Structure formats: C-alpha cells, structure tokens
C-alpha cells in the first residue's frame, strides 16, 4: 500500500491499521475458544451427513438410535421428522468426506481455519484489485467491521459455509478480469462448481444468456456438471433426488414422506436417550448471550400474525427475481459489464434468500460483504462517501459489532440497515452511468 505523503497522516493510518489488526486477532482467538468450547451445530450435520454418505446410507433420510455409532449422531435432528437437518448438496457432503474420518474436534479446527482463510482471501482479492489508496482503505474498513461482527462470530461458531461461496464468487470475478488465455473458461468453471455447492447461484445463467456469453455459459455448465457428478463416487443419482425432496420439504412445498426412500433408517422415533457428550463435545452447551434472529420474510410475517402459504412466497420470489432481472439486464445494463453484472446477480441472490420460506439466520449476512466490495470497486469514492446513505451502512455495521445485543432488536436493525444500503446503492450503481460509475477515476 502506498501511504499518503503527509507523515502525520501516514503514522495515524498505520496506527489505525495496527490497532484494527490487533482487535481482529483477538476476534480470531474468541473464535478459537468458541470452537474448542461449543459444538458447532451446522458443521455437525454436514460431518454426520458425509459419514453417512461414506457408509452408503442416505444422509437426508436417517434416524439415529441406540446401537448406531455416535459418529453418525446429530442430536438436533427432530424425532418427529423422517428427514435430517442436512440441507447442503451431495457435492458439499462429498467434499466434507475427505476429512470425515478425523475426530470431530480436529474437523472443527480445520473448518475454523478454512473459514478464516476464505474470509481473508476474499478481502485480499479486492484489496489487490483496487489501485487507489482510499479504496484499499475502504476495503480494509469493511473487512474489519465484518471480521468483528456478530454475523461472523455466529458463522464461525456454527461452522457455516457461506463465506466459502463468497470466496468462490470473488475468485471467479477476479479471474474473469484477468487477461490470460483461458480466463473465461476458468471463471465459468468456478461459478459452475459454486452452483453445485449452492444451487441459487444458477441466477448467473440469466445475464450470461441475455448477453450471449457462450464461452462463459459452456464453462459454467462444465463446472456444474463436474460438481453434480462428484457424489457418484459414493452413490447413484438417487442421492440428488433425496436432496431435492428433503430441501423442498423444508420449505413446506411438498411432503417429503411421499418420496421417502425405502429404508429402516428413516423411521421416526418416539424417544431417544441422546448421550450428553458426543465425540468429546457437550452438545447442550450453547452461548447464553447469543440470540438467533430469523430475518426471513416468512418469520417477519409470522411475528405480525400474517399467515401466507409457502407456495405463495416462492411464487412472489420468482416474480421479484424476474422483474429485477429485466430491469438489471435489459433496461439498465445495456452492455455486459463484469462488475455490474456480478453485483446485480448477488443482489438477486441475497433478496431471494429473504423471500424463500426457510429460516434465515444471521450467519447468512456475511455474504453482504461481497456486494459491498463490488460497490467500492465500481463507484466514484467521493460520490459514494458524500451520499447520506453511507450513514445507514455505518449505523448498521456499528450495531452488528461484537457478539451481544447493544440494545433490543439491534441484530435485526443491523441486518436490515446493511441490506437496505446494499440494495439501494447497488441499484444506483447499476442504473446510473455517470454519477457513481468510475469515469477515469
């Protein structure tokens, strides 16, 4: 980084960077302590799912009972349901299977490093691609707020996946900006592989089709097929069918019991005496000072005593995506622009997560860092910082700091303020050709 010529300002900036680095290091130590103390519920279901896959059992339709190894036990699985809590694709489980034979604690430590590695790599990608000093500083500031946020504490403690998706899309964006011969092929392959891990990213197909980016499309399809075929190492295509019925069952669109595999491992139990300690971890130990806000539209409507069928919410989500896609890719972005297209797809993706009728917890919100980085990269910084909307973002980031509520409803307010800023500013950046877009900056 090239520091300003003013020596006093240079010392002050360096002091702030060192202080921010020390605070972030302590945040990592908190994550390490949480990893050693708490059991990481969402990582647990993927580990169990990967082990079931290795054993030739269906990871989506399974009920543990006495006599089965505790390595296949996720104590948060419902006794009344024929499905497990596993909601990730078979591709994710197959990748997890590479470390599934390790102890639970060792897998938790590995995943801690993977999450932080993906987060820091994402920050580094955007830091390196911005040549302006002020933009580098903005990237670091945003990264610092997210690294010390409740979203990130919750994400790491739960052992979630969303930062992996953020990193992969960031990497695809970075590669697409490069000039080597096969940059489009590699970028498209990465995006396709990401889709096999997180299917909603198929939204990238919309602009690629509209702008007739055939080379990208071919590479995306290749990466997607590669990802879809990976689980065949353990099972046949029926594993994807099970995934589809289990996930759509979670949205209450269908009853998964109508497509339950013929297996004795999917019989609901009336009572199970779960052991208190599982693979050396106390699964009943949960941070008492943490809230778990569900910010989905469905939950907000429920809080207001408004009952809307899940199918209607999904139809509304599809309509919203189609409408915004028309505005983004037909009306506003006339010529394919890499940053603006990626920004638009991320906005579509993140809005769809609010609308889909499944719980949306705070660990989802680490994903807002990607559109924020693209906004910084694509915008004129003086216009961006002088706009009064920046105060909305700042308040949202401040309320999201730490791992406890600053006030009642702070997490909800933080989530919606950040979301509001990103969506509105993204529309401005995408729509306006002169006011925010870089003009030789």
Residue pairs with C-beta under 8 A, 6 or more apart in sequence:
1 133
1 136
2 133
3 9
3 10
3 13
3 14
3 133
4 10
4 13
4 133
13 137
17 140
20 140
20 144
23 144
23 148
24 144
24 147
24 148
27 147
27 148
27 152
27 153
28 116
30 153
30 403
31 112
31 116
31 153
31 156
31 157
32 112
34 153
34 156
34 157
34 287
35 108
35 109
35 112
35 156
35 157
36 105
37 285
38 157
38 281
38 285
38 286
38 287
39 104
39 278
39 281
39 282
39 283
39 285
40 108
40 111
40 157
40 158
40 159
41 76
41 158
41 159
41 283
42 158
42 159
42 160
42 161
42 363
43 107
43 108
43 111
43 158
43 159
43 160
44 74
44 76
44 104
44 159
44 283
45 74
45 76
45 77
45 84
45 85
45 86
46 86
46 88
46 92
46 93
46 96
46 159
46 161
47 96
47 100
47 104
47 107
48 59
48 71
48 72
48 73
48 74
48 84
48 86
49 59
49 60
49 84
49 86
49 88
49 93
49 96
50 59
50 93
50 94
50 96
50 97
50 100
51 71
51 72
51 97
51 100
52 58
52 59
52 62
52 72
53 59
53 90
53 93
53 94
53 97
53 231
53 234
53 235
53 239
54 97
54 100
54 234
55 72
56 234
56 235
57 72
57 263
57 265
58 239
58 242
58 261
58 263
58 265
58 266
59 84
59 86
59 90
59 93
59 242
60 83
60 84
60 86
60 242
60 243
60 245
60 246
61 82
61 83
61 84
61 242
61 246
61 256
61 260
61 261
61 263
61 265
61 266
62 72
62 77
62 84
62 265
62 266
63 77
63 79
63 82
63 265
63 266
63 267
63 268
63 269
64 72
64 73
64 74
64 77
64 272
65 269
65 272
66 272
66 273
70 275
70 278
70 279
71 104
71 279
73 274
73 275
73 278
74 84
74 85
75 274
75 278
75 283
76 85
76 283
77 84
77 85
78 85
79 268
79 269
79 270
79 271
79 272
80 268
81 268
82 256
82 257
82 260
82 266
82 267
82 268
83 246
83 249
83 250
83 256
83 266
84 246
86 93
86 246
87 246
87 247
87 250
88 161
88 197
89 196
89 197
89 198
89 199
89 227
89 243
90 230
90 231
90 235
90 239
90 240
90 243
91 196
91 197
91 227
91 228
91 230
91 231
92 161
92 197
93 231
94 230
94 231
94 233
94 234
95 197
95 230
97 234
99 106
99 107
99 110
100 107
102 110
103 279
103 280
104 278
104 279
104 280
104 281
105 279
105 280
105 281
108 159
111 159
112 156
114 164
115 155
115 156
115 159
115 160
115 163
115 164
116 156
118 163
118 164
118 166
118 167
119 143
119 146
119 147
119 152
119 163
119 166
119 167
119 366
121 167
121 170
121 171
122 163
122 166
122 167
122 170
122 369
122 370
122 373
123 139
123 140
123 143
125 170
125 171
125 173
125 174
126 139
126 170
126 373
126 376
126 377
127 136
127 139
127 140
129 174
129 177
129 377
130 136
130 139
130 376
130 377
132 381
132 441
134 381
135 376
135 377
135 381
138 376
138 381
139 373
139 376
142 369
142 372
142 373
142 376
142 397
143 369
145 397
145 400
145 401
146 152
146 366
146 369
148 401
148 402
149 365
149 366
149 397
149 400
149 401
149 402
150 362
150 400
150 401
150 402
150 403
150 404
150 411
150 414
151 362
151 363
151 364
151 365
151 366
151 400
152 366
153 290
153 402
153 403
154 160
154 290
154 292
154 361
154 362
154 363
154 403
155 162
155 163
155 362
155 363
155 366
157 287
157 290
158 363
160 363
160 366
161 197
161 198
162 363
162 364
162 366
162 367
163 366
164 197
165 194
165 197
165 198
165 201
165 367
166 366
166 367
166 369
166 370
168 190
168 191
168 193
168 194
168 197
169 191
169 194
169 201
169 342
169 346
169 370
170 370
170 373
171 190
172 187
172 188
172 190
172 191
172 194
173 187
173 338
173 339
173 342
173 374
175 183
175 186
175 187
175 190
176 183
176 184
176 187
176 338
177 183
177 338
184 213
184 215
184 216
184 219
185 215
185 219
186 219
187 216
187 219
188 215
188 216
188 217
188 218
188 219
188 220
188 222
188 223
189 219
189 220
189 222
189 223
189 226
190 223
191 201
191 204
191 216
191 219
191 220
191 223
192 219
192 220
192 221
192 222
192 223
192 224
192 225
192 226
192 227
193 223
193 224
193 226
193 227
194 201
194 223
195 201
195 202
195 204
195 220
195 223
195 224
195 227
196 223
196 224
196 226
196 227
196 228
196 230
197 227
200 349
200 352
200 353
201 345
201 349
203 321
203 345
203 348
203 349
203 352
204 220
204 345
205 217
205 220
206 325
206 329
206 345
206 348
207 213
207 325
207 328
207 329
207 333
207 336
207 341
207 344
207 345
208 216
208 217
208 220
209 217
210 329
210 330
211 329
211 336
211 341
213 336
228 240
231 239
231 240
238 261
241 259
242 261
245 254
245 256
245 259
246 256
248 254
248 256
249 255
249 256
250 358
251 310
251 314
251 356
251 357
251 358
252 310
252 357
253 310
253 311
253 314
260 266
274 283
276 282
276 283
276 284
277 283
287 403
289 403
289 404
290 403
290 404
291 405
291 411
292 361
292 362
293 361
293 362
293 411
293 412
293 415
294 359
294 360
294 361
295 354
295 360
295 361
295 362
295 364
295 365
295 412
295 415
295 416
296 353
296 354
296 356
296 357
296 358
296 359
296 360
297 313
297 354
297 355
297 357
298 308
298 310
298 313
298 357
298 358
299 359
299 360
301 307
301 308
310 357
313 355
313 356
313 357
314 355
314 356
314 357
316 355
317 352
317 355
317 356
320 351
320 352
320 355
321 348
321 351
321 352
324 344
324 347
324 348
324 351
325 348
328 344
328 347
328 348
328 430
329 341
329 344
332 430
332 431
333 340
333 341
333 344
333 430
339 374
339 377
339 378
340 378
340 429
340 430
342 374
343 371
343 374
343 375
343 378
343 426
343 429
343 430
344 426
344 430
346 367
346 370
346 371
346 374
346 426
347 371
347 422
347 423
347 426
347 427
350 367
350 368
350 371
350 419
350 422
350 423
351 423
353 360
353 364
354 360
354 419
362 411
362 415
365 400
365 415
365 418
365 419
368 418
368 419
368 422
371 422
371 426
372 393
372 422
375 384
375 422
375 425
375 426
375 429
376 384
378 429
378 436
378 437
378 438
379 429
379 436
379 437
379 438
380 435
380 436
380 437
380 438
380 439
380 441
381 441
383 435
383 436
384 390
384 425
384 436
387 425
389 421
389 424
389 425
390 421
392 417
392 420
392 421
393 417
393 418
393 421
393 422
395 417
396 413
396 414
396 415
396 416
396 417
396 418
396 420
396 421
397 414
397 418
399 406
399 410
399 411
399 413
399 414
399 417
400 410
400 411
400 414
400 415
400 418
405 411
428 435
428 436
429 436
429 437
